[in-house]
């Protein structure tokens, strides 16, 4: 069992930290939001007053933050924690960020003699709660082997996809596909409904046919189709539309950096940008369907 510092206790980090506690690890936590820290304390973690304070005797440091600027800020900023991480500790960043940012922080860690992996996740808040996340890892093989017991307390699939930053590239490929699929699934159901079809029956049919996806089966964008989907609770919780917008932007940047063509990804990035402008940035990303349903 390890002594773990955990920074960032949002929709994903909160339940991930709770699963580490459940699996017998000693977890010290920090988040800028006191209520998030309190929830982790209720789950058995101990609170710290700052990110630095989590580090005291940490063997593993895990971060689960919104975007590149938060990760670079926490590790490399004015009061950055990298300088204070105990010698020999392993650093695991689970946030979804730019591959270049992941490499920048891991190179700075290496300069201090610390091993760091990028380990962004897939599986959503339900996967974080159930401890069934997929980890998509970039970094050295031996660093992953050190991380494995800790990752296994939070997830069930671990893919090593390459060197530092590669985990982020693979995660962006997955999320670009998801962003496009969610938008087109909403469009397809809206088309059926405009023809008088029942969205539930249409979705049930698609979920066992070739239009099948996570968007039809697990996170259906149409209210009332799946009881537990964000769409059926006013699009609350889940994966924020602005986080999907961030990931789409990262995919566009990643494509430009190697001259790849991602025509559908670029269109979908604009849809999530329009969803932000319509005031739905904090709602689940399946609310993108409201671009075509709410203004009628
Ligand atoms: P979130 O916004 O719910 O949580 C982020 C947390 O980080 C917040 O509690 C915030 O207060 C905290 N934070 C920000 N800056 C901080 C700082 N300097 N120090 C300490 N805490 C700080 O986001 P989330 O949904 O938990 O997502 C986290 C990451 O995981 C993102 O990169 C996201 O893209 C990715 N992700 C999310 C999902 C999902 O379904 N929500 C799924 C896969 C991956």
Boltz pocket constraint, residues with backbone or C-beta under 6 A from the ligand:
constraints:
  - pocket:
      binder: B
      contacts: [[A, 7], [A, 8], [A, 9], [A, 10], [A, 11], [A, 12], [A, 13], [A, 30], [A, 31], [A, 32], [A, 33], [A, 36], [A, 51], [A, 64], [A, 65], [A, 66], [A, 67], [A, 70], [A, 73], [A, 74], [A, 94], [A, 95], [A, 96], [A, 97], [A, 121], [A, 122], [A, 123], [A, 124], [A, 125], [A, 238], [A, 239], [A, 240], [A, 243]]
      max_distance: 6.0
